[in-house]
Amino acid sequence: MAVSGEDEAHRARVGKGTERPEDLPPAGGPIGVDRTFAFVDLSGFTAFIEEEGIAAAVHLLALFRLGASEVTARRGVRVAKWLGDGAMIVGVQTGPTVAAVAELMARVGATSRLQLRAGVSRGDVILFQGDDYIGRAVNIAARLCDVAGPGEMLATEAVADEAPGWVCELDTRSVELRGVGQVDGVRALCLAEDVTLPPVPVTDGAPG
């Protein structure tokens, strides 16, 4: 069946937040959205607790969460969930999401003996009850984080293609992800060497 230009325009808007009121589902109902997902966590945090003690671990975790909140806010993305020593970051656009993760990883690596690892993916998912994302893109991002090494950001090909110019590609690989299967074209990304990190203003919520 032929698709009219009006129908194509309608489909392009679905899940973007710009739909006509009559095109939206009932309030509170599940909807399909296109989002970029990043999972990050502090590599080696469990060992850090055992070696340095609870007080040092709590201080490091507070600094990580403060930094993640500030970097994501400045990039226009958000921390959707805190996951112990990690976080789930969600963005409407891919470029700012990758930028936030790359900057956060560099800042953590420059100020802590631990490094972040990250996985990033993008795709259509179900937004359920306003704050829960369900779908393959979420699973891929989480599993990419699981297999990333310290200081590594692993991203799908589509995500890497939209990364900012100051984020470099180190290599391309195929990875086997638990519960997902083999994913080809995965890119390892990092901050370019000529990028500098200016100080981030300390807010009142900073740990002492």
N, C-alpha and C positions, 0 to 999 in steps of 0.2 A: 504494500500500500504506500502510495506516495505521501511524503511528509511535507507539509506546507512550511513556508518561511516563518509564519507565525508560530507553528508548532515547534520548530527548531529553536526559536528565540525563547519560547516558554521552557523547553527542556534545559536550555543553557542557564536559565535563572534558578531552576529548582535546586535547593540546598545551598544557595549563595547568600540567603538573607535579604534578597531584594525582590522576592516574589510579590505579586499582587496579593492583597489580603485574601481574596477568594481562592487563591491557589495554595494557601497554607493549610496544613492539617489542623484538626482541633487542638486547642491549647493543651499542652502536657502530653500529647501523643507522640509516638516515635516518628522521626523523620529521617530521610536520607540526606547526608551532607558529605561534601568533599573537604577533607582536612589533611593537614600534615601532622604527623605524630613523631615525637622524639622521646625516647626513654634514656635517662642518664643515671649513673650511680657511681659512687666512690669505690674504686677498685682497691681491694685490700682493707676495707673498713673493719671487718670482723677481727682480723689480725691486729689492726691498730688498737682496737679496744683492749685486747689481751696484753699488748705490749706497753701501752701508754696509760691505760686506766680509763675509768668512766668519765672523770672530769674533763680530760683532754679530748675524749671522743665527743662529748656533748658540745664542747666549745667548737670543735671542728665542724660538727653537723650544723650548729647554729650559723656559723660563717658561710657554709655552703648554701643553706636555705636563704639567707639574706642576700647573698650574691646572685642566686638564681632568680629571686623575686625582683631584684633591681635590673638585671640584664634583660629579662623577659619583658618587663614593663617598658623599658626604653625601646625595645624592638617591636612592640605591639603584638606580642604573643603572650600566652599565659601558662602558668603552672596549673594544670588541671587536677593533679593529685600529688601529694607527697607520699613516697614509698620507702619509708625507713631512711636508708642512706642514699636514696635516689629520688627521682621525680619523673612524672609524665608531663611533657610539655606539648601543647596543642596550638597550632596556628592555622589561620584561614589561608594564608599564603605561604609558599614553600621557602622562598628566599629569606625572609625575616626569621623563620624558624631555624634554618640552618645557620644563619648569622648568629642568632642567640646562643645556640649550642656551641658553635666554634669559639665564640668569645668566652663563654662560661668555662669551657674546658681549658682554655689558655690561662684564664685568671686563676682557676683552682690549681693548675699545674705550677703557676708562678709563685703561689703563696703557701702551698702545702706540700708535704712529703708524699701525699697520695695524689693520684690522677683520676680524672673522670674517664669513663668509657661511655659510648653512646650508640644508639641505633635509631635511624630515621627512615620513615616510609610515608607514602601519601596514597590516598585512595578514598573511594566512596564507602561510608560506614553508616551504621544506624546510630542516631543520637536518641538515647532512650531516657525519658523522664528529665530531660534538660541537662544532665551532667554525666551520663554514662555512655561511652562510645564502644560500639560492638562491631567487629568486622576484621577482615583479613589484614588490612593496613595496620591496625593496632597490633595484631599478633606478630606481624613481620618486624615492626619496629622494636617490640619488646625482645624478640628472639635475636635480632641483630645485636642488641645491647648485650645479651647474654654471651655471645661468642666474640665480641670485640675485646681486644687487649687493652691494657692500661694506656690511656692517652689516645685511643682510637675512636674515630667516629665512622661507623659503617652505614652507608646510605644506599637505597635502591637507585637504579639508573635514572629514573624519572626525577627523583629528588636531586641527585648530583647535577643534572642538566640545568637546574634552576638555582644552583648555589651562586652566591656573589663571587665576583672576580677575585677577591682577596682570600678566598677559600680554595686551597689547592687539592688536586687529586694525587694520591700516592700510588695507588694501584687499583686494578680491577680483578675481582675473583668470583668464584662460585662457592656458595656456602650451603651446607645442609643444616636446616633449622628444625628443631624439635617441634613436632606438631604441625609443621608447615611443609616441609620437604625441601628440595633443592631450589635455591634462588640464584639465578645467573645475573651477571652484570653488576654485582655489588661493588661499590666504590668506597675506598678508604679516603676520608677527607681530613684536612688539617688547615690550620691558619698559615698563611704565607709568612715566610721568614721576615719580610720587611714591615710587617704590621706591628705597630706599637700599641700598648694598652695604657691609656691615660688613667689617672686615679678616678675611681668612682666615689662621688660624695657619700660620706657615711651618714646614715639616717639615725634618728633617735632610737630605732629598734636594734641597732648594732649591739652585739654582745660585748661586754666589757672585758 
